[in-house]
Amino acid sequence: MTAVTPAPTRTTDLQSAWDAWHRGREEALAVPHGWLSLTGFHWLPETAGELDGLPGVWRADAAGAELTGGDGLVVAADGRPVEGTLTAQLAEDGSLMWVRDGERVVELVLRGGRYAVRVRDPKAPTLQGFRGIPAFPVDPAWVLTGTYAAYPAPVPTEVDTARAGLRQRVPAVGEVTVEIAGTSHTLVATGSAGSPSIAFHDATNGDTTAPWRVVPVVPAPGGRAGEVVLDFNRAVNQPFSFSPFGTCPAPIAGNTLPVAVTAGERTPAAVA
């Protein structure tokens, strides 16, 4: 008798799609100068001075950032040696892969009106020891349909961040209302109007998951206008979950689900 392959069920379709997405997610994290490569974070002083572990003399004020000298440093964009004083200006929340020191890349950022640099090193323990992102088993019960109401214009909203003492403004772009276990919840989406997402707290935080995670807001296939899908199986950890050098914005006040969202990425394994 000829064997018949069963038609894929919704669960098997969901699993195979998630498997492919998860592989891509891990591959994107594990690039040489990605989020797993962070090894340092330094606020730039107003008075020129050295930074621990980096050549050169650094400073910054409201007009921009400056780097003077630095044996072995080259401009990341074109490989020119850093000679004299190098300057750069960024918009708030901006980022520039500024200079290289051997294999390391020094990234300039502007956060909360202050300039800082982060060091990205392909030999970082978090990258060398990366063995994947743990996650809950895929569960179709956590693929939820809700409604999205976009704001007429983005609303700048101040939030805490993963870095102590740093607050940032994020653009709130709309609200998603979704039912979980028979109770309706409304969450504020941030990002851009074309690609909103929701940073949220839930009852698993600090136990099996990071302090918060982020889930994308996706238009429902064939759905009515304003109908969206929150697939919590694709709730992801932000960079601060892997490294102490992230400045990730926390959820907007009120984006807390009083239930255990047992779907999506779990707390990353510690790297010695």
Phi and psi restraints in degrees (value plus and minus 20) as a CYANA .aco file:
   2 THR   PHI     -93.6   -53.6
   2 THR   PSI     110.2   150.2
   3 ALA   PHI     -90.1   -50.1
   3 ALA   PSI     121.5   161.5
   4 VAL   PHI    -131.7   -91.7
   4 VAL   PSI     106.4   146.4
   5 THR   PHI    -101.3   -61.3
   5 THR   PSI     104.1   144.1
   6 PRO   PHI     -82.9   -42.9
   6 PRO   PSI     127.9   167.9
   7 ALA   PHI     -83.2   -43.2
   7 ALA   PSI     120.1   160.1
   8 PRO   PHI     -81.7   -41.7
   8 PRO   PSI     118.4   158.4
   9 THR   PHI    -108.4   -68.4
   9 THR   PSI     150.1   190.1
  10 ARG   PHI     -79.6   -39.6
  10 ARG   PSI     -57.6   -17.6
  11 THR   PHI     -86.0   -46.0
  11 THR   PSI     -63.8   -23.8
  12 THR   PHI     -88.4   -48.4
  12 THR   PSI     -56.8   -16.8
  13 ASP   PHI     -81.6   -41.6
  13 ASP   PSI     -64.7   -24.7
  14 LEU   PHI     -82.2   -42.2
  14 LEU   PSI     -62.4   -22.4
  15 GLN   PHI     -84.9   -44.9
  15 GLN   PSI     -66.2   -26.2
  16 SER   PHI     -86.4   -46.4
  16 SER   PSI     -58.9   -18.9
  17 ALA   PHI     -85.9   -45.9
  17 ALA   PSI     -60.4   -20.4
  18 TRP   PHI     -86.0   -46.0
  18 TRP   PSI     -61.3   -21.3
  19 ASP   PHI     -76.9   -36.9
  19 ASP   PSI     -65.6   -25.6
  20 ALA   PHI     -85.6   -45.6
  20 ALA   PSI     -63.0   -23.0
  21 TRP   PHI     -82.4   -42.4
  21 TRP   PSI     -63.8   -23.8
  22 HIS   PHI     -85.1   -45.1
  22 HIS   PSI     -59.9   -19.9
  23 ARG   PHI     -80.5   -40.5
  23 ARG   PSI     -65.5   -25.5
  24 GLY   PHI     -82.5   -42.5
  24 GLY   PSI     -58.3   -18.3
  25 ARG   PHI     -82.8   -42.8
  25 ARG   PSI     -66.0   -26.0
  26 GLU   PHI     -86.6   -46.6
  26 GLU   PSI     -59.8   -19.8
  27 GLU   PHI     -83.7   -43.7
  27 GLU   PSI     -60.3   -20.3
  28 ALA   PHI     -85.9   -45.9
  28 ALA   PSI     -54.6   -14.6
  29 LEU   PHI     -90.4   -50.4
  29 LEU   PSI     -51.8   -11.8
  30 ALA   PHI    -110.9   -70.9
  30 ALA   PSI      -3.4    36.6
  31 VAL   PHI     -91.7   -51.7
  31 VAL   PSI     137.8   177.8
  32 PRO   PHI     -77.2   -37.2
  32 PRO   PSI     -56.1   -16.1
  33 HIS   PHI    -139.8   -99.8
  33 HIS   PSI      13.3    53.3
  34 GLY   PHI    -105.7   -65.7
  34 GLY   PSI    -183.3  -143.3
  35 TRP   PHI     -84.1   -44.1
  35 TRP   PSI     -45.7    -5.7
  36 LEU   PHI     -97.8   -57.8
  36 LEU   PSI     -27.8    12.2
  37 SER   PHI    -112.8   -72.8
  37 SER   PSI     -20.5    19.5
  38 LEU   PHI     -86.4   -46.4
  38 LEU   PSI     110.5   150.5
  39 THR   PHI    -148.3  -108.3
  39 THR   PSI     -23.8    16.2
  40 GLY   PHI    -185.6  -145.6
  40 GLY   PSI     134.6   174.6
  41 PHE   PHI    -162.9  -122.9
  41 PHE   PSI     109.0   149.0
  42 HIS   PHI    -157.3  -117.3
  42 HIS   PSI     103.3   143.3
  43 TRP   PHI     -89.0   -49.0
  43 TRP   PSI     117.4   157.4
  44 LEU   PHI    -102.2   -62.2
  44 LEU   PSI     112.9   152.9
  45 PRO   PHI     -97.8   -57.8
  45 PRO   PSI     137.0   177.0
  46 GLU   PHI     -93.4   -53.4
  46 GLU   PSI     -53.0   -13.0
  47 THR   PHI    -113.7   -73.7
  47 THR   PSI     107.4   147.4
  48 ALA   PHI     -74.6   -34.6
  48 ALA   PSI     115.0   155.0
  49 GLY   PHI    -183.9  -143.9
  49 GLY   PSI     153.7   193.7
  50 GLU   PHI    -104.9   -64.9
  50 GLU   PSI     136.9   176.9
  51 LEU   PHI    -135.0   -95.0
  51 LEU   PSI     121.8   161.8
  52 ASP   PHI     -77.4   -37.4
  52 ASP   PSI     100.9   140.9
  53 GLY   PHI      63.4   103.4
  53 GLY   PSI     -18.0    22.0
  54 LEU   PHI    -143.7  -103.7
  54 LEU   PSI     119.5   159.5
  55 PRO   PHI     -94.3   -54.3
  55 PRO   PSI     144.6   184.6
  56 GLY   PHI      72.7   112.7
  56 GLY   PSI     152.8   192.8
  57 VAL   PHI    -139.0   -99.0
  57 VAL   PSI     112.1   152.1
  58 TRP   PHI    -144.3  -104.3
  58 TRP   PSI     128.9   168.9
  59 ARG   PHI    -181.8  -141.8
  59 ARG   PSI     146.9   186.9
  60 ALA   PHI    -180.0  -140.0
  60 ALA   PSI     131.5   171.5
  61 ASP   PHI    -165.0  -125.0
  61 ASP   PSI    -187.0  -147.0
  62 ALA   PHI     -82.5   -42.5
  62 ALA   PSI     -43.1    -3.1
  63 ALA   PHI    -100.4   -60.4
  63 ALA   PSI     -39.1     0.9
  64 GLY   PHI     129.1   169.1
  64 GLY   PSI    -192.1  -152.1
  65 ALA   PHI    -130.5   -90.5
  65 ALA   PSI     128.9   168.9
  66 GLU   PHI    -152.3  -112.3
  66 GLU   PSI     122.1   162.1
  67 LEU   PHI    -151.2  -111.2
  67 LEU   PSI     106.1   146.1
  68 THR   PHI    -136.4   -96.4
  68 THR   PSI     109.5   149.5
  69 GLY   PHI      43.5    83.5
  69 GLY   PSI    -174.8  -134.8
  70 GLY   PHI      92.4   132.4
  70 GLY   PSI      73.1   113.1
  71 ASP   PHI     -77.0   -37.0
  71 ASP   PSI     107.9   147.9
  72 GLY   PHI      68.0   108.0
  72 GLY   PSI     -31.0     9.0
  73 LEU   PHI     -96.4   -56.4
  73 LEU   PSI     118.5   158.5
  74 VAL   PHI    -150.3  -110.3
  74 VAL   PSI     134.6   174.6
  75 VAL   PHI     -88.3   -48.3
  75 VAL   PSI     108.0   148.0
  76 ALA   PHI     -82.8   -42.8
  76 ALA   PSI     -54.6   -14.6
  77 ALA   PHI     -89.6   -49.6
  77 ALA   PSI     -55.6   -15.6
  78 ASP   PHI    -155.9  -115.9
  78 ASP   PSI     -20.5    19.5
  79 GLY   PHI      60.0   100.0
  79 GLY   PSI     -13.3    26.7
  80 ARG   PHI     -87.8   -47.8
  80 ARG   PSI     118.9   158.9
  81 PRO   PHI     -81.9   -41.9
  81 PRO   PSI     124.3   164.3
  82 VAL   PHI     -97.2   -57.2
  82 VAL   PSI      92.9   132.9
  83 GLU   PHI    -144.4  -104.4
  83 GLU   PSI     116.9   156.9
  84 GLY   PHI      50.1    90.1
  84 GLY   PSI    -158.4  -118.4
  85 THR   PHI    -133.6   -93.6
  85 THR   PSI     108.7   148.7
  86 LEU   PHI    -122.8   -82.8
  86 LEU   PSI     114.2   154.2
  87 THR   PHI    -143.3  -103.3
  87 THR   PSI     135.8   175.8
  88 ALA   PHI    -175.6  -135.6
  88 ALA   PSI     129.4   169.4
  89 GLN   PHI    -150.0  -110.0
  89 GLN   PSI     122.6   162.6
  90 LEU   PHI    -151.4  -111.4
  90 LEU   PSI     137.0   177.0
  91 ALA   PHI    -102.6   -62.6
  91 ALA   PSI     138.1   178.1
  92 GLU   PHI     -72.7   -32.7
  92 GLU   PSI     115.3   155.3
  93 ASP   PHI      52.4    92.4
  93 ASP   PSI      -9.1    30.9
  94 GLY   PHI    -100.1   -60.1
  94 GLY   PSI     147.4   187.4
  95 SER   PHI    -169.8  -129.8
  95 SER   PSI     121.3   161.3
  96 LEU   PHI    -161.7  -121.7
  96 LEU   PSI     103.5   143.5
  97 MET   PHI     -94.4   -54.4
  97 MET   PSI      78.8   118.8
  98 TRP   PHI    -107.2   -67.2
  98 TRP   PSI     -80.0   -40.0
  99 VAL   PHI    -155.9  -115.9
  99 VAL   PSI     143.2   183.2
 100 ARG   PHI    -135.5   -95.5
 100 ARG   PSI     124.0   164.0
 101 ASP   PHI    -148.0  -108.0
 101 ASP   PSI      71.5   111.5
 102 GLY   PHI      44.8    84.8
 102 GLY   PSI    -146.4  -106.4
 103 GLU   PHI    -101.2   -61.2
 103 GLU   PSI     -33.8     6.2
 104 ARG   PHI    -101.3   -61.3
 104 ARG   PSI     125.9   165.9
 105 VAL   PHI    -135.3   -95.3
 105 VAL   PSI     113.1   153.1
 106 VAL   PHI    -121.9   -81.9
 106 VAL   PSI      97.0   137.0
 107 GLU   PHI    -118.3   -78.3
 107 GLU   PSI     109.8   149.8
 108 LEU   PHI    -114.3   -74.3
 108 LEU   PSI     113.9   153.9
 109 VAL   PHI    -153.8  -113.8
 109 VAL   PSI     137.2   177.2
 110 LEU   PHI    -143.5  -103.5
 110 LEU   PSI      95.3   135.3
 111 ARG   PHI    -152.5  -112.5
 111 ARG   PSI     104.6   144.6
 112 GLY   PHI      39.7    79.7
 112 GLY   PSI      11.0    51.0
 113 GLY   PHI      60.4   100.4
 113 GLY   PSI     -14.5    25.5
 114 ARG   PHI    -139.9   -99.9
 114 ARG   PSI     119.7   159.7
 115 TYR   PHI    -105.3   -65.3
 115 TYR   PSI     124.1   164.1
 116 ALA   PHI    -166.8  -126.8
 116 ALA   PSI     144.4   184.4
 117 VAL   PHI    -143.4  -103.4
 117 VAL   PSI     125.6   165.6
 118 ARG   PHI    -138.2   -98.2
 118 ARG   PSI     124.3   164.3
 119 VAL   PHI    -122.7   -82.7
 119 VAL   PSI     109.0   149.0
 120 ARG   PHI    -135.2   -95.2
 120 ARG   PSI     100.8   140.8
 121 ASP   PHI    -149.8  -109.8
 121 ASP   PSI      99.9   139.9
 122 PRO   PHI     -84.0   -44.0
 122 PRO   PSI     -31.1     8.9
 123 LYS   PHI    -116.9   -76.9
 123 LYS   PSI      -8.5    31.5
 124 ALA   PHI     -78.2   -38.2
 124 ALA   PSI     117.7   157.7
 125 PRO   PHI     -76.4   -36.4
 125 PRO   PSI     -55.9   -15.9
 126 THR   PHI     -85.0   -45.0
 126 THR   PSI     -49.8    -9.8
 127 LEU   PHI    -105.0   -65.0
 127 LEU   PSI     -66.6   -26.6
 128 GLN   PHI     -83.4   -43.4
 128 GLN   PSI     -52.0   -12.0
 129 GLY   PHI    -115.6   -75.6
 129 GLY   PSI     -12.9    27.1
 130 PHE   PHI     -87.9   -47.9
 130 PHE   PSI     107.3   147.3
 131 ARG   PHI    -146.6  -106.6
 131 ARG   PSI       4.6    44.6
 132 GLY   PHI      85.8   125.8
 132 GLY   PSI     150.6   190.6
 133 ILE   PHI    -125.9   -85.9
 133 ILE   PSI      99.3   139.3
 134 PRO   PHI     -87.2   -47.2
 134 PRO   PSI     128.8   168.8
 135 ALA   PHI    -169.9  -129.9
 135 ALA   PSI     136.5   176.5
 136 PHE   PHI     -89.1   -49.1
 136 PHE   PSI     135.4   175.4
 137 PRO   PHI     -78.2   -38.2
 137 PRO   PSI     122.8   162.8
 138 VAL   PHI     -82.3   -42.3
 138 VAL   PSI     112.9   152.9
 139 ASP   PHI    -157.0  -117.0
 139 ASP   PSI      94.0   134.0
 140 PRO   PHI     -81.4   -41.4
 140 PRO   PSI     -39.9     0.1
 141 ALA   PHI     -85.8   -45.8
 141 ALA   PSI     -37.9     2.1
 142 TRP   PHI    -118.6   -78.6
 142 TRP   PSI      -5.3    34.7
 143 VAL   PHI    -118.1   -78.1
 143 VAL   PSI      82.4   122.4
 144 LEU   PHI    -131.7   -91.7
 144 LEU   PSI     121.9   161.9
 145 THR   PHI    -121.2   -81.2
 145 THR   PSI     115.1   155.1
 146 GLY   PHI    -161.4  -121.4
 146 GLY   PSI    -191.1  -151.1
 147 THR   PHI    -139.7   -99.7
 147 THR   PSI     123.8   163.8
 148 TYR   PHI    -138.7   -98.7
 148 TYR   PSI     107.8   147.8
 149 ALA   PHI    -137.2   -97.2
 149 ALA   PSI      87.8   127.8
 150 ALA   PHI     -94.4   -54.4
 150 ALA   PSI     125.2   165.2
 151 TYR   PHI     -94.5   -54.5
 151 TYR   PSI     133.8   173.8
 152 PRO   PHI     -78.9   -38.9
 152 PRO   PSI     -52.6   -12.6
 153 ALA   PHI    -172.0  -132.0
 153 ALA   PSI     133.3   173.3
 154 PRO   PHI     -77.0   -37.0
 154 PRO   PSI     123.5   163.5
 155 VAL   PHI    -132.3   -92.3
 155 VAL   PSI      88.5   128.5
 156 PRO   PHI     -80.9   -40.9
 156 PRO   PSI     106.5   146.5
 157 THR   PHI    -152.2  -112.2
 157 THR   PSI     107.6   147.6
 158 GLU   PHI    -103.4   -63.4
 158 GLU   PSI     114.1   154.1
 159 VAL   PHI    -156.2  -116.2
 159 VAL   PSI     142.7   182.7
 160 ASP   PHI     -91.0   -51.0
 160 ASP   PSI     151.4   191.4
 161 THR   PHI    -155.0  -115.0
 161 THR   PSI     157.8   197.8
 162 ALA   PHI     -91.1   -51.1
 162 ALA   PSI     -32.7     7.3
 163 ARG   PHI    -121.4   -81.4
 163 ARG   PSI     104.3   144.3
 164 ALA   PHI     -76.3   -36.3
 164 ALA   PSI     112.5   152.5
 165 GLY   PHI      63.8   103.8
 165 GLY   PSI     -25.2    14.8
 166 LEU   PHI    -125.8   -85.8
 166 LEU   PSI     105.1   145.1
 167 ARG   PHI    -137.6   -97.6
 167 ARG   PSI     127.8   167.8
 168 GLN   PHI    -154.6  -114.6
 168 GLN   PSI     140.7   180.7
 169 ARG   PHI    -119.7   -79.7
 169 ARG   PSI     113.4   153.4
 170 VAL   PHI    -140.8  -100.8
 170 VAL   PSI     129.9   169.9
 171 PRO   PHI    -103.4   -63.4
 171 PRO   PSI      91.7   131.7
 172 ALA   PHI    -100.1   -60.1
 172 ALA   PSI     106.5   146.5
 173 VAL   PHI    -134.5   -94.5
 173 VAL   PSI     -29.7    10.3
 174 GLY   PHI     150.0   190.0
 174 GLY   PSI    -197.5  -157.5
 175 GLU   PHI    -147.7  -107.7
 175 GLU   PSI     119.5   159.5
 176 VAL   PHI    -132.2   -92.2
 176 VAL   PSI     109.2   149.2
 177 THR   PHI    -129.9   -89.9
 177 THR   PSI     106.0   146.0
 178 VAL   PHI    -161.6  -121.6
 178 VAL   PSI     128.4   168.4
 179 GLU   PHI    -120.6   -80.6
 179 GLU   PSI     109.0   149.0
 180 ILE   PHI    -148.4  -108.4
 180 ILE   PSI     101.6   141.6
 181 ALA   PHI      32.5    72.5
 181 ALA   PSI      21.3    61.3
 182 GLY   PHI      62.7   102.7
 182 GLY   PSI     -19.2    20.8
 183 THR   PHI    -138.1   -98.1
 183 THR   PSI     114.9   154.9
 184 SER   PHI    -103.4   -63.4
 184 SER   PSI     115.6   155.6
 185 HIS   PHI    -149.9  -109.9
 185 HIS   PSI     120.5   160.5
 186 THR   PHI    -136.0   -96.0
 186 THR   PSI     106.4   146.4
 187 LEU   PHI    -143.3  -103.3
 187 LEU   PSI     126.2   166.2
 188 VAL   PHI    -111.9   -71.9
 188 VAL   PSI     109.0   149.0
 189 ALA   PHI    -113.6   -73.6
 189 ALA   PSI     126.1   166.1
 190 THR   PHI    -145.6  -105.6
 190 THR   PSI     158.8   198.8
 191 GLY   PHI      87.8   127.8
 191 GLY   PSI    -149.2  -109.2
 192 SER   PHI    -139.3   -99.3
 192 SER   PSI     138.9   178.9
 193 ALA   PHI     -80.4   -40.4
 193 ALA   PSI     -51.9   -11.9
 194 GLY   PHI    -105.7   -65.7
 194 GLY   PSI     -33.5     6.5
 195 SER   PHI    -167.8  -127.8
 195 SER   PSI      45.7    85.7
 196 PRO   PHI     -96.2   -56.2
 196 PRO   PSI     137.8   177.8
 197 SER   PHI    -168.0  -128.0
 197 SER   PSI     147.9   187.9
 198 ILE   PHI    -146.1  -106.1
 198 ILE   PSI      99.0   139.0
 199 ALA   PHI    -106.4   -66.4
 199 ALA   PSI     108.9   148.9
 200 PHE   PHI    -162.8  -122.8
 200 PHE   PSI     131.8   171.8
 201 HIS   PHI    -119.3   -79.3
 201 HIS   PSI     134.4   174.4
 202 ASP   PHI    -172.5  -132.5
 202 ASP   PSI     158.6   198.6
 203 ALA   PHI     -91.5   -51.5
 203 ALA   PSI     -27.6    12.4
 204 THR   PHI    -106.5   -66.5
 204 THR   PSI     -33.4     6.6
 205 ASN   PHI     -79.6   -39.6
 205 ASN   PSI     114.1   154.1
 206 GLY   PHI      62.8   102.8
 206 GLY   PSI     -27.1    12.9
 207 ASP   PHI    -131.2   -91.2
 207 ASP   PSI     -94.0   -54.0
 208 THR   PHI    -129.2   -89.2
 208 THR   PSI     -27.2    12.8
 209 THR   PHI    -151.7  -111.7
 209 THR   PSI     148.4   188.4
 210 ALA   PHI     -86.5   -46.5
 210 ALA   PSI     149.6   189.6
 211 PRO   PHI     -76.7   -36.7
 211 PRO   PSI     -46.6    -6.6
 212 TRP   PHI    -180.0  -140.0
 212 TRP   PSI     142.1   182.1
 213 ARG   PHI    -154.9  -114.9
 213 ARG   PSI     155.6   195.6
 214 VAL   PHI    -150.6  -110.6
 214 VAL   PSI     113.2   153.2
 215 VAL   PHI    -141.1  -101.1
 215 VAL   PSI     116.7   156.7
 216 PRO   PHI     -95.0   -55.0
 216 PRO   PSI     132.3   172.3
 217 VAL   PHI    -124.8   -84.8
 217 VAL   PSI      95.3   135.3
 218 VAL   PHI    -140.5  -100.5
 218 VAL   PSI     114.3   154.3
 219 PRO   PHI     -77.3   -37.3
 219 PRO   PSI     117.7   157.7
 220 ALA   PHI     -88.9   -48.9
 220 ALA   PSI     110.2   150.2
 221 PRO   PHI     -79.1   -39.1
 221 PRO   PSI     101.2   141.2
 222 GLY   PHI      48.4    88.4
 222 GLY   PSI      -7.5    32.5
 223 GLY   PHI    -102.2   -62.2
 223 GLY   PSI     153.2   193.2
 224 ARG   PHI     -93.5   -53.5
 224 ARG   PSI     144.3   184.3
 225 ALA   PHI     -77.3   -37.3
 225 ALA   PSI     110.4   150.4
 226 GLY   PHI      67.7   107.7
 226 GLY   PSI     -25.8    14.2
 227 GLU   PHI    -105.7   -65.7
 227 GLU   PSI     109.5   149.5
 228 VAL   PHI    -152.7  -112.7
 228 VAL   PSI     145.7   185.7
 229 VAL   PHI    -137.9   -97.9
 229 VAL   PSI     111.9   151.9
 230 LEU   PHI    -129.6   -89.6
 230 LEU   PSI      85.1   125.1
 231 ASP   PHI    -116.2   -76.2
 231 ASP   PSI      76.2   116.2
 232 PHE   PHI     -88.9   -48.9
 232 PHE   PSI     -31.6     8.4
 233 ASN   PHI     -83.0   -43.0
 233 ASN   PSI     -39.6     0.4
 234 ARG   PHI    -127.9   -87.9
 234 ARG   PSI       2.3    42.3
 235 ALA   PHI     -90.4   -50.4
 235 ALA   PSI     105.4   145.4
 236 VAL   PHI    -134.5   -94.5
 236 VAL   PSI     136.0   176.0
 237 ASN   PHI     -97.0   -57.0
 237 ASN   PSI     122.0   162.0
 238 GLN   PHI    -105.7   -65.7
 238 GLN   PSI     146.5   186.5
 239 PRO   PHI     -73.8   -33.8
 239 PRO   PSI     -52.8   -12.8
 240 PHE   PHI     -82.2   -42.2
 240 PHE   PSI     -39.4     0.6
 241 SER   PHI     -89.4   -49.4
 241 SER   PSI     -44.1    -4.1
 242 PHE   PHI    -121.1   -81.1
 242 PHE   PSI     -40.3    -0.3
 243 SER   PHI    -169.1  -129.1
 243 SER   PSI     126.7   166.7
 244 PRO   PHI     -98.2   -58.2
 244 PRO   PSI     -16.1    23.9
 245 PHE   PHI    -125.3   -85.3
 245 PHE   PSI      -8.2    31.8
 246 GLY   PHI    -103.6   -63.6
 246 GLY   PSI     137.6   177.6
 247 THR   PHI    -143.2  -103.2
 247 THR   PSI      13.7    53.7
 248 CYS   PHI     -81.8   -41.8
 248 CYS   PSI     115.9   155.9
 249 PRO   PHI     -90.4   -50.4
 249 PRO   PSI     119.3   159.3
 250 ALA   PHI     -99.2   -59.2
 250 ALA   PSI     148.4   188.4
 251 PRO   PHI     -80.8   -40.8
 251 PRO   PSI     129.4   169.4
 252 ILE   PHI     -82.6   -42.6
 252 ILE   PSI     123.8   163.8
 253 ALA   PHI     -72.2   -32.2
 253 ALA   PSI     111.5   151.5
 254 GLY   PHI      80.1   120.1
 254 GLY   PSI     -34.3     5.7
 255 ASN   PHI    -104.6   -64.6
 255 ASN   PSI      37.6    77.6
 256 THR   PHI    -143.8  -103.8
 256 THR   PSI     103.0   143.0
 257 LEU   PHI    -115.0   -75.0
 257 LEU   PSI     104.3   144.3
 258 PRO   PHI    -102.1   -62.1
 258 PRO   PSI      12.2    52.2
 259 VAL   PHI    -152.5  -112.5
 259 VAL   PSI     143.9   183.9
 260 ALA   PHI    -107.9   -67.9
 260 ALA   PSI      90.9   130.9
 261 VAL   PHI    -105.7   -65.7
 261 VAL   PSI      72.2   112.2
 262 THR   PHI    -109.3   -69.3
 262 THR   PSI      39.4    79.4
 263 ALA   PHI    -171.9  -131.9
 263 ALA   PSI     135.4   175.4
 264 GLY   PHI      67.8   107.8
 264 GLY   PSI    -185.5  -145.5
 265 GLU   PHI     -92.8   -52.8
 265 GLU   PSI     124.8   164.8
 266 ARG   PHI    -122.7   -82.7
 266 ARG   PSI     158.3   198.3
 267 THR   PHI     -79.2   -39.2
 267 THR   PSI     106.7   146.7
 268 PRO   PHI     -81.6   -41.6
 268 PRO   PSI     129.9   169.9
 269 ALA   PHI     -87.3   -47.3
 269 ALA   PSI     120.9   160.9
 270 ALA   PHI     -90.0   -50.0
 270 ALA   PSI     124.2   164.2
 271 VAL   PHI    -131.9   -91.9
 271 VAL   PSI     105.3   145.3
